[in-house]
Amino acid sequence: MTSPHHGTDHRRGPDDYFGLARLLHPLNIATFREENYEKKPVLVRRDDPSYFAELLTLADVDRALHTSGNDLSDFRVVVDGKETPVAELGAGSTLTAVERIYDRYRSGSSLVLNGIQDRFPALNQLMRALGAEISARININSYLTPAGARGFKPHYDMHDVFIAQVHGTKRWQLFGAPLPLPLRTQPYDRTAPEPTEPVSEFELHAGDVLYLPRGTVHAGTSTDEASLHLTIGIHPVLWSNVVAEALQSLFERDVAYREALPFGFLGNPDLERQVEERIAELLADLPRKVSAEEELRRTVKAGIALNPPSLEGHLDDLERLDRIDKDTEVRRRISLQWSIETGAEAVQLHFHGKTVRLPAHVVDEVRFTAERHSGVFSAASIPGELDEPGRVVLVRTLVKEGFLTVC
């Protein structure tokens, strides 16, 4: 493992948000991508206990418990790898659901809040930013562990994680990666003997962040105070996903792959030899029948829809739609994932899991609005041959569809 370094407003600029650069700082994103991503863990230390305070605090989790009433379906109660569904806590007891959870917490159980990005705007924005930067689906859970307790036994995850320490300190043990980059169909064998010889052991303090590639066996124990951390799960598109989708598409198009093997081939040497020859023929045909270009287009469209649409402030935009003129300042939505596909008759703008079709002659103007990475612009500042009324219509259309937002 390397250790190289010691509520949102939709009108703010892209640099104001918590994204990958701030998550890793001072570690350079390019260094992380080349040396660590899917390769080896990295620990970034900071002497800043409040570094993640704008994302989450202990008080925020307390408030989430307090305001949830009896609907605590997003919470899990775990101790040493044993999970108790919240619905089963104290069945028949006169205690409220929140008190039952606190009763377990006082006794040493960890409280896990799944999908916490849906509760806090700053975490929701972090999810979208990381999704756009990494090109992956992002999910964020929080883990609150009382002093001197362990929520999970050593295990590995089937997805990469960032562990951002929010409050307190947790002692982590890493035990290597016996199965590098496991698939979802290759979960950790929890019946195997628990490893006892860590390859590294360290404390994660408030403000620190740890990255673990999927397959890294790990376990964490809180120290002399409660520990609260965020686990930011990274669910990328794998080559296996792309190839499997390509093959499934081929199977649906080509009847040759849907035919049954010869009637009664089992135990018949001649027919089994024919099966072997036919398998070789079908495999040899794959490069001719599967288009890499087509699969790229399919993969890009699927990647754009990995995370939920980014539509904060869209109701305000729709209310002021008719007042947008040539001088109205707009910008592309932050953390928006998109792609453009051009054709003889139309330009297709893919985002939010949908496609907006526009006339082919406005392709240059559409590209300008899409590739404007930062800053603001107006209809009057869009280059190209489209006249001024046409540029206003284009801007209004893209605001209406949620691609642009008014500044």
N, C-alpha and C positions, 0 to 999 in steps of 0.2 A: 504494500500500500504506500502511496506517496502522500506526503504531508508538506506541501511547498510553502504554505503561508499561515504565518501566525493569524374602508368605505370609499369608493372612487368617484371622481367627477369626470364625466365623458367629454368635457371640454378641455381637459388637460392635454398636454402634448405627450408624444410617445415616450420621451425620456423620463417622464415623471413617474412611470409605472414600475412596479417590481417585476422584473423579468429575469432571464437567465444571467445577464451580466451582473445584476445586483445579487442574485442568489450565489454566484460563484466568486464574486469579488474578494480578494484581488487576483484570483486565478483567471487567466485569460481564456475566453471561450474557445479560441482556436487551439490552445494547448490542451484544454479539456477534451475537445473533439478528437484530436489526433492521438493523445496519449492515454486517455482514460475511458472514454465512452465505449461500453461493451468490452473493455479490456481489463481494467484493474480499478480497485477502489481509490478514492482520493478524499483526504480530510482537509478541510479549510478551517483554520483556527482564527478566531477574532477575539480581541479583548473588548467586546461590546455586547453586554447582556441584553440590551434593548434593540439589537439589530433587526429582529423580526417582529417588533412590537406593533408595527402598522399592519401586519398580516394577522396576528393572533396574540392574545394574552391569556393568562390564567383567568382573569376576570371575564373574558369573553366566553370561555368554556363554562364558567359558573353561571353566566347569564343564559347560555343555551340550555343548561339543565333547568334553571329556574323558570324559563318561559316556555318549556316544552309541555307542561302539564302532564297528562298521562300518556301522551303520544311520544314515546321514546324508542320508536322502531329503528331509528338511525344509530342507536347506541348498542355497543356490545360490552359485556363484562367478561374479562378474561384473567385467569391466574395460572401461570406456569403452563400455558398452552391449552388449558381447559376452558372452554367457552360455555357460558350459560345464557340462553336467550332471555332477553329482558322480560318477555311475556311469561316466562316460567319462574321468575324470581319471586319467591315468597307466595306461591299460589295459595289462595285462601287466607292470606294475611290481611289484617286491617290497615297495614301501612300503605301509604301512597306509593306510586311507582317510583317517584324521585327518591323517597326515603329508602326504598328497597335497594336502589342503585348505590346510594351513599353508604348504606349498611355494608354492602359488599366492598366498596372502596375503603372504608375504614378497616376492613378485615384483610386488606392486602391485594384486592383485585384491581386490575387496570381497567380504565374506562376508555373505550374506543368509540369515536364518533366518525361514522362512515360518510363519505361524500360531503365533507365539511365546506367545500367550495360553494355549495348551494345555499349556505347560511350567511356567508360573509362576503361582501362585494370585493374587498381587496384580494381575497383568496380566489374568487371567481375570475378576477382580472389576471392573477398570476397563472391560473390554469390555462386561460386563453393565450397569454403571452408565450408560455412554454410550449403549448401545443403548436403555435405558429412557428416558433423558432426551431423546434426539434422535429416537426412534422410527425407528431405522435398524439395519441389520445392520452390525456392527463387526468388522473384522479387523486384527490387529496383526502387523507384521513388524519385525525389527530389521536394521540395516545397519551393519556394521563395516568401515570403510575405513582402510587404512594411511595414514601421513603422505604428503601431497603427491599423492594419487591421486583419480581421479574414477571412480565406479562407472558412471554413466549419462550419456550425451549429453543435451542439452536435449530435453525431451519433456513432454507433459501426460498426466495420468491421467484415466480415465473415472469417477473417484470423488473426492470431497473427501478431504483428508488433514490431520491434525495431525502435524507433525514435532516430536517432543520430543527435544531434544539431551541425551543422557545423559552422555557423556564426550567431552572434547576440543572442538575447534572446527571448524566447516565453513563455507566461504564459499559463499554461495548467489547465483545470478543468476536473476532473473525476467524473462521476455520477453513479458509480457502474455498475453491470452487470445484468439487468433485465432478460435476456435470456442467461444463461451460454453456451458458446461454440456453437453458432448458426451454422446451415448448410448454404450452399450457397442459399438454397431455403427459408431461413428465414431472409431476409434483414431487416434493421432497418426501422421502420415506420416513414417516414419523415413528415407525415401528423399529427402526434401526437404533443401535446403541448410541447414546448421546456422546458426541465428541468431547474430549476433555483437554486436548492440547491445542490452544489457539495459536494461529500464526501471527496474530497481533492483538494487542489489548490496550485500550486507551479510554480516556474520559472525554465525553462530548459536553461542552459547557454552553450555556445560553449564548446564542449568537453564532455558534459554530454550525457547519453543515458537513455532512458526510454523503458521498455518492457510492452506491454499491451496484455493480453490474448484476443482472439476474443470474442466479446460480451461486452467489456468494453466501455461504453458510454463516449466520450471524446470530447473536443473542445479546440483549441489553438488560442491565439491572440498574435501578435507580440507586443513588447514594444516600446521603443523610437528609434529603429533602425530596419533596415531590418533583417528578420530572414530567414535563410536557413537551412533546415534539410533534412536528408535522412529518408525515410520510407522504412524499410526493411521488406517486406511481407513474412510470413512463411506459406506455403500451404502444410500441412502434409497429409499423407495418413490416413484416418479415418477408424475406425472399420466399419462404415456404408458403406464405399467404398468397403472394403474387403467382407463383407457379401453380398452386392448387386452384386458384380462380381461373387461370388460363386453361388448365385441363378440364375443369368443369364446364367452361364455356364451349370447349371443343366437343366434349361429350354430348352437349345439348344440340350442337350443330350437325354432327357427323354420325350417321347411323352405324357406321362400322364399329365404333367403340361401344355401342349399345347392344350389339348382338351377343348372344350367349355362347359360351364355349361349346365344343362339339358334344352332341348327345352321347352320354355314356363314356366320356373320355377317361374317367377314373379307372385305373387298372388295365387300360388298353394301351400298350406301348406305342402302337402306330399313331393313335389319336393324340397321345401325350407328346409325341415328337412333332405332330402338326401344331399343337398348342404352343410349343416352344418356338417354332418357326413363325407362327402368327404374332406372338408377342414381340419378337424381334422386328417384324414388319411394321407393327403399329408404333413401336418406339422410334423406329427409323423415320417414320412419317411425321413425327412431332415438329421438327424444325420447319418443315414445309407448310404445315397446317396451323401453326401458332405464330401470330404476328407480334413481334416485340413492340412495334409502334402502337398497335392497338391495345396491348396490355399496359403500356405506359399511360395511355389516355385513361383507361379504366382505373388504374392505380391512382392517378392524380385526382380523378373525380371522387374516388372513395376516400382518399386522404383529406380532401377538403371537408368532408362530412364527419371527420373523426370526433370533433368537439362541437358543442352546442353553438348556435348562432350568436354573434355578438351584436346585440340590438339595444344596448342601454341608451336612453334618450330618444328612441325612435318615435315615441308618441309625440314628443315636442316637435320633432322634425316634420311629422305628418301635419301637425297643426299649422306650421308656418310654410308649408309646401307652396301655396299660391303666391307667397310674398318673396320667393326666391327670384332674384333678378341677376343681371350680368355682374354686379359687384358683390353679391352675397358670398362670404367666405365659407368654404367647405373643405373637408379633407376626407380621405379614405379612413374607414373605421380602423382603430388600433387592433392589432393582432388578428386581422381578417385573413383567412386563407382563401386563395382564389387562383383561377387559371383562365387563360383566354384561348379560344379555339377559333381560327379564322377559316372562312370558306368563300366561295365565289358569290354567294347571295347574302350571307349573314356573318356577323361576328358574335360568338357565343361567350358570354361571361359566366363562369361557373363559380359559385360561392354559396355558403349556407346550405349546401346540399341541393341547390336548385340551379337553373340555367336561365339567364336573361338574354334573349336574342335581340340584336340590334342590326340595322342595315350595314352591309359590308363597307359602305363608303365612309363610315365614321370610325373605322378601326384605329386610325392614328390617335383620334381624340379619346377613344376608350382606353387605349394603352397609356396615354398620358395620365388619366385619372387613376388608373390602377397602379402605375409604377411610381407615382408620387409618394416616395417612402416617408417623408416627413414634411412638416410645414403645411401651409394652407394655400388655397388657390381659389379663383373665381371663374365663372364662365368666360369672362372677358379675357382671362389669362391663358385659356386653353389654346395651344397652337393647332394649326391645321386649316383645311379649306372650308370647314363648316361655318356658315354665317352665324352672326351673333344670336339671333332668335333660336337657331338650331342648337347652339351650345347651351343656352338656357334650358331648352327642352331636355337635352341630354343630362344636365346636372339634376334637374328636377326628377327625371326618371330614375337616376341612380340613387338619389336621396330617398325617393318613394320605395325603392326596392330594398333599401337598407345597406347599400354598398358604400355610399357617402353619408356623412353627417354634417349638419350645420355647425360652424364653430361659434 
